[in-house]
Amino acid sequence: MQGILIVDKPMDWTSFDVVAKLRGVLGTRKLGHSGTLDPMATGVLPVFCGGASKAVDLQLDHDKAYRAVLRLGQRTDTGDITGTVLETKPVDVSEEDVIQAIDSFRGWITQIPPKYSALKVNGKPLYKYAREGVAVEIKSRKIYVADIQPVEVNLRENRILFRVTCSKGTYIRTICDDIGKKLSCGGTMTALQRIQSGCFRVEDARTLPEILEMTDEELERCVIPMDKTLVHLGRIELKSMESVPFYYNGREIDTGYVNVLASPAVPEAMQEGSRLGDKYRVYDPEGKFLGISSLRENTLYPEKVIR
């Protein structure tokens, strides 16, 4: 099986737990995932199967969308209910106050990542420093919130459900904590569901119990072909089937033997340091996907061959 299987990650499972479980189900160790989710989070987790696991690093840093639940009146050291309560405060706000506070996080904002996170400082995850009681400087960074809006405001239970679309690297529990600070009553995240990651949507995701009950044929119908998620790369077609064995053997191919059908469409801001700007999907004359190559100085260099 080769392609991307969209899994609806269950609560209290790590992303690694999901991949480990699927290794047994799919009968292969060639699995990878993009967009790690915290154990308490649920929702979209793209799992790359077989040869598709070679393409995890070629995915664009797409925006992601979440549904989160915020509890007002409480702060924890992790920003969510898995942490130790630091303080509790009475909640004296109106629905309009909540709406205005949430709306203020739209656009470019500065965020300080939580100390209990996998973000590395000097090669070591922050959560390890926190568990050891070692204080380290955590630098703030800019993130972009394309859209954020309340879905349900329940002040009788101090419960706020909101939806947010944001750039990669955004910590939703930090947004919850910062909303609580803005309202002067504290806030902590009690639930989080990722509903979209780039072109992957929760409506197309399958739960682990569903996957466990599927036949091989049903599973294959759920798998998204690898090249369908790489449309931001260029497209090249070999002119003759005679060139296919050369490609499979990793040999360089002169551009005289290929047709360039589409150039890369990687946003310029994402090209810096990523080299995605010279990457192409390669197909045989019959349209079969062969792999990923770079195109430099009139020569096609195979990089990831998909047999």
C-alpha positions, 0 to 999 in steps of 0.5 A: 500500500502506498499513499496517505491514510488520514487517521482521526487520532484518538484522545490519549494516543501519541502520534507515534502510538498511531503509527506503531499500531498501523505498522501491524495493521498494514504489515509494513514498517514504512510509515511516517506522519506529518503534523504531530498532535499532543496526546490529548488532541484528536483529529486529522493525522496524515499517515504516509504509507509505503513509498509515500513515507519518502515524501513527508518532508516535501509537504508544504507548511499548510495552514491548519484548522482546529476546534478548541474548548477553553475553560475560563477561571483557571490557569495551569502550567501546561496551558491545558487540563493535563497540567498542574493548576496554578491559580483560579479566579472568579469569572466576571465577563460578558459574552461581548467581552469574550467575543472581542478578546477572541477577535483580537488574536486575528492576524499576525501575533506574537506567541511564547511557546509553552514550556511543556512542549516538544520545541527544542532549545539547544537540541533538547525538548522544552518539556525535559527542561521543565520536568527537571526544573531547569529554567530556560529562555523561550523566545517569542515568535510570530504566528499567523491566525487567518481566522478565529471565531467563537462557536459557542459561549457558555458563561454559566459553565465558563466554557468557550468553544471556538474555531481557529485557522492558523499557520504551522507552529501555532500552540492553541493552548497558548492562545487559550492561556492568552485569551484568559489573561486578556479577560483577567480571569485565566483560561485553560484548554480542555479539548482540541480537535484538528479538523483540517491540515492543508488538503486533509480534512477530518470528514475524510479521516477514519478512526482506528476502529474503522481501519481495523475492521476494513478489508485490504480493498476498503483500505486502498480506497481510503488511501490518497495517492502520494502525488495528489498531495504534491501538486505544489511541485512541478510536473515532468513526463518522460518522453519514452518508456525506454527512459523508465529503467534509467529513472528507476536506477537513479540515473541522471536524465538530460532534459531532452528526454523529458517534457516539462508540463508544469513548473513548481508553484511553491510560494516564494516565502516557503522556497527559502531554505527548502529547495522545493522550488526545483522539485518535480513530480515525474511520470512515465508516458502513460501517466504512472507516477515514478517519483520526485526529482530535482531539475538543475542545469538541464539535467533531471536528478532522481531523488525519491524513486517510487517503485 
